[in-house]
Amino acid sequence: MLKPQDTALQEPQFIQTAQCSEGGRFDIANIRPGDYYALAFDQWEGPMELISSFDQSLANKAVTVHVRRGEVATADLRVTSR
């Protein structure tokens, strides 16, 4: 899951998700440039649940990903407990 760090973009349509493949890899394409929180969950309730429950403890567990136009970013994630 990618969630924008910009509070103006913390709407469901800007939260991006992907499912991991068997090898634990994932790909999310066409991301708007900016800074994101990246988290991996074993269960996904949806963007509205994440927005309403996202607090400093989840932010502390997140990996920060900076997305630039035309570049590929990588992140090494571990499953995050709620």
Contact map, one row per residue, 1 for C-alpha under 8 A:
1110000000000011110000000000000000001111100000000000000000000000000000000000000000
1111000000000011100000000000000000011110000000000000000000000000000000000000000000
1111100001000111000000000000000000011100000000000000000000000000000000000000000000
0111111011000110000000000000000001111000000000000000000000000000000000000000000000
0011111011000000000000000000000000111000000000000000000000000000000000000000000000
0001111111000000000000000000000000100000000000000000000000000000000000000000000000
0001111111000000000000000000000000000000000000000000000000000000000000000000000000
0000011111100000000000000000000000000000000000000000000000000000000000000000000000
0001111111100100000000000000000000000000000000000000000000000000000000000000000000
0011111111110110000000000000000000000000000000000010000000000000000000000000000000
0000000111111110000000000000000000000000000000000010000000000000000000000000000000
0000000001111110000000000000000000000000000000110010000000000000000000000000000000
0000000000111111000000000000000000000000000000000000000000000000000000000000000000
0011000011111111000000000000000000000000000000000000000000000000000000000000000000
1111000001111111100000000000000000000000000000100000000000000000000000000000000000
1110000000001111110000000001000000000000000000000000000000000000000000000000000000
1100000000000011111000000001000000000000000000000000000000000000000000000000000000
1000000000000001111100000111000000000000000000000000000000000000000000000000000000
0000000000000000111110000100000000000000000000000000000000000000000000000000000000
0000000000000000011111111100000000000000000000000000000000000000000000000000000000
0000000000000000001111111100000000000000000000000000000000000000000000000000000000
0000000000000000000111111000000000000000000000000000000000000000000000000000000000
0000000000000000000111111000000000000000000000000000000000000000000000000000000000
0000000000000000000111111100000000000000000000000000000000000000000000000000000000
0000000000000000000111111110000000000000000000000000000000000000000000000000000000
0000000000000000011110011111000000000000000000000000000000000000000000000000000000
0000000000000000010000001111100000000000000000000000000000000000000000000000000000
0000000000000001110000000111111000000000000000000000000000000000000000000000000000
0000000000000000000000000011111000000000000000000000000000000000000000000000000000
0000000000000000000000000001111100000000000000000000000000000000000000000000000000
0000000000000000000000000001111110000000000000000000000000000000001000000000000000
0000000000000000000000000000011111000000000000000000000000000000001010000000000000
0000000000000000000000000000001111100000000000000000000000000000011110000000000000
0001000000000000000000000000000111110000000000000000000000000000011100000000000000
0001110000000000000000000000000011111000000000000000000000000001111000000000000000
0111100000000000000000000000000001111100000000000000000000000001111000000000000000
1111100000000000000000000000000000111110000000000000000000100111100000000000000000
1110000000000000000000000000000000011111000000000000000000000111100000000010100000
1100000000000000000000000000000000001111100000000000000000001110000000000000111100
1000000000000000000000000000000000000111110000000000000000000000000000000000111100
1000000000000000000000000000000000000011111100000000000000000000000000000000001110
0000000000000000000000000000000000000001111100000000000000000000000000000000001110
0000000000000000000000000000000000000000111110000000000000000000000000000000000000
0000000000000000000000000000000000000000111111000000000000000000000000000000000000
0000000000000000000000000000000000000000001111101100000000000000000000000000000000
0000000000000000000000000000000000000000000111111100000000000000000000000000000000
0000000000010010000000000000000000000000000011111110000000000000000000000000000000
0000000000010000000000000000000000000000000001111111000000000000000000000000000000
0000000000000000000000000000000000000000000011111111100000000000000000000000000000
0000000000000000000000000000000000000000000011111111110000000000000000000000000000
0000000001110000000000000000000000000000000000111111110000000000000000000000000000
0000000000000000000000000000000000000000000000011111110000000000000000000000000000
0000000000000000000000000000000000000000000000001111111000000000000000000000000000
0000000000000000000000000000000000000000000000000111111111100000000000000000000000
0000000000000000000000000000000000000000000000000000111111100000000000000000000000
0000000000000000000000000000000000000000000000000000011111110000000000000000000000
0000000000000000000000000000000000000000000000000000011111111000000000000000000000
0000000000000000000000000000000000000000000000000000011111111100000000000000000001
0000000000000000000000000000000000001000000000000000011111111100000000000000000000
0000000000000000000000000000000000000000000000000000000111111100000000000000000000
0000000000000000000000000000000000000010000000000000000011111110000000000000000100
0000000000000000000000000000000000001110000000000000000001111111000000000000000000
0000000000000000000000000000000000001110000000000000000000001111100000000011100000
0000000000000000000000000000000000111100000000000000000000000111110000000000000000
0000000000000000000000000000000000111100000000000000000000000011111000001110000000
0000000000000000000000000000000011110000000000000000000000000001111100001000000000
0000000000000000000000000000001111110000000000000000000000000000111110111000000000
0000000000000000000000000000000011000000000000000000000000000000011111110000000000
0000000000000000000000000000000110000000000000000000000000000000001111100000000000
0000000000000000000000000000000000000000000000000000000000000000000111110000000000
0000000000000000000000000000000000000000000000000000000000000000001111111000000000
0000000000000000000000000000000000000000000000000000000000000000001101111100000000
0000000000000000000000000000000000000000000000000000000000000000111000111110000000
0000000000000000000000000000000000000000000000000000000000000000100000011111000000
0000000000000000000000000000000000000100000000000000000000000010100000001111100000
0000000000000000000000000000000000000000000000000000000000000010000000000111110000
0000000000000000000000000000000000000111000000000000000000000010000000000011111000
0000000000000000000000000000000000000011000000000000000000000000000000000001111100
0000000000000000000000000000000000000011110000000000000000000000000000000000111110
0000000000000000000000000000000000000011110000000000000000001000000000000000011111
0000000000000000000000000000000000000000110000000000000000000000000000000000001111
0000000000000000000000000000000000000000000000000000000001000000000000000000000111
